């Protein structure tokens, strides 16, 4: 969307047989970064999976003729010393963020690869084709990193055996490296500062117990919710995960949505929250941060990606810039539903927007992590993106108001209506908006 509110579309042959999930515009260099999944394994499909770079187009879609996909990042589990699996599926990525000129991706779904947080290394490759920043698969971005502005120069002769090679993505040091994880399902990420990272997590498993009316896997998931990670100078460490107030695994009623059980799945239509998906945030400059998130939900509708979701206001602890005591935080209010969407509408995630649209929630200081996630009402006349890429120090962006937050996991933030609405046998999406904040 340009400054006049006009939408422009860029065609791509990436994500064949599956879906794109997030994009970020690097307006300074005139490129788009994208995240998504594809279904291998023809060569063109392997090229179209995962991390992509595109040139934004202004011509109508009918006048565009995209060629082969242009990958900007590539990871293979062999970097970690694991045996190769399904080529192209190791970069089934969904979360996307940029901080300090480094591109970050997350993988949190699929039966292959490692569900974790990754970054794109631009320092080059060693003789084995692995990134210099992580010869053994895990590492940290260079302090002098620069954003990649061109596709990978890959070897086409090894697409079927190695994928897009050489590799240039690393697991962020401290984050999980286990294959086919049953406990790690990261989605959106947001940096409050160089030492504080928030990660949304939700597992999407709809195991249900009719005796307790609970989606048991969602209720028991230890990492679901909003995670806070703190950097100690060498690696990232999980400080805690906020879940209280999300009512994980507890079905809730959605207006104008079917009740009872789906006769195909024999599970309840009523959805339940199983974590969080995309998040965005703002560093308030006073030792607090404000984060908005959309929930991840499960139900018996047969397609968890089309299950009704809520927005959640997430009171979290202070970023505490470079503070060695990351567990200081805030007291929080009980959640209150702010807004519900009508049937046949689908929200896919929050977008970046000007600071005037949503007000921060400031909490009282307290010695422990927040006990509850709270939801607050909002009025937003329009979403809009700051027309710059996030930089160190959270400088103001053109088109934004005041200090701009680092952009995080915008996803495809749009509402589908009419012919593009969710089919009648799929779930509508309810939404509330949410912010997270804490005190010193």
Number of C-alpha atoms within 10 A of each C-alpha: 11 10 11 6 9 7 9 13 13 16 18 19 16 31 26 20 11 13 16 22 22 27 26 24 20 19 13 9 14 12 18 17 24 26 32 27 29 23 18 21 17 13 17 16 20 26 29 28 35 31 33 26 25 24 18 17 15 12 12 11 13 7 10 14 10 13 10 13 21 22 25 25 31 26 32 30 21 16 22 18 10 12 9 15 15 16 23 31 26 25 29 27 30 28 31 32 27 24 21 21 17 21 25 26 33 28 28 27 24 16 15 19 28 29 30 24 27 28 26 27 28 21 15 13 17 14 9 11 14 23 27 23 23 22 17 15 25 22 23 19 22 13 9 10 15 15 16 19 16 15 15 19 12 17 12 13 12 13 19 16 13 20 25 29 21 24 26 26 30 31 27 23 21 19 19 16 20 16 14 15 18 13 17 24 27 31 29 32 31 28 26 28 21 15 20 23 19 24 27 30 29 29 26 23 17 24 16 20 12 10 6 9 12 18 26 19 19 27 21 12 22 15 21 30 30 28 21 25 23 26 20 13 8 10 16 19 16 16 15 15 21 24 24 15 20 26 18 26 27 19 19 13 13 21 13 11 19 17 12 11 15 17 11 9 12 12 20 23 27 24 26 30 28 33 32 30 32 32 32 31 27 26 23 21 14 12 16 27 28 28 26 26 29 26 28 30 29 35 31 24 26 19 13 18 17 22 25 34 31 27 29 30 32 32 34 35 30 29 34 24 15 15 15 11 9 23 20 20 25 25 22 26 18 13 19 15 18 18 17 17 19 15 21 23 23 26 22 23 26 23 23 25 23 20 19 11 14 18 13 23 24 20 22 12 17 17 11 13 22 27 17 21 27 24 29 24 16 15 11 10 7 9 14 18 21 23 18 20 22 23 18 11 15 22 15 17 19 13 15 19 14 15 17 27 32 27 28 29 34 25 27 16 19 14 15 14 12 8 7 11 15 18 13 11 14 21 30 25 23 22 23 23 26 31 30 30 31 30 23 16
